[in-house]
């Protein structure tokens, strides 16, 4: 399941306000969401942007991708920059930058590659005879 952080529209006609929600990317725009992490009202003189920083950081750390609009709102508030700083700090400290970085899938070998590896092992194990 790929999670995204995106806007969910609600409010009156011609006076829309948005919830910022974490949702499975296959769900509809205004459909069922996992968690609400913020609010955005563009209809006032100074647009109202509210985020619950702990929730947003938790979801970004688990791999949720913000939509373009949400990413620009996060950048305005300063949360996205904070996330990138903590991510860079973690990679410098030696920990994995993402939770899935250390779980890279192993490459599967074909029958010819397996036969070559077995032959190389057998050649190393065989006693060296000189004539």
Secondary structure, DSSP 4 states (H G I P E B T S, - for coil): --EEEEEEEEEETTEEEEEEEEEETTS-TTS--SEEEEEEETTSSS-EEEE-HHHHHHHHHTTPEEPHHHHHHHHHHTHHHHHHHHHHHHHHTTS-SSTTTT-PPPPPP-HHHHHHHHHHHHHHHSPP---
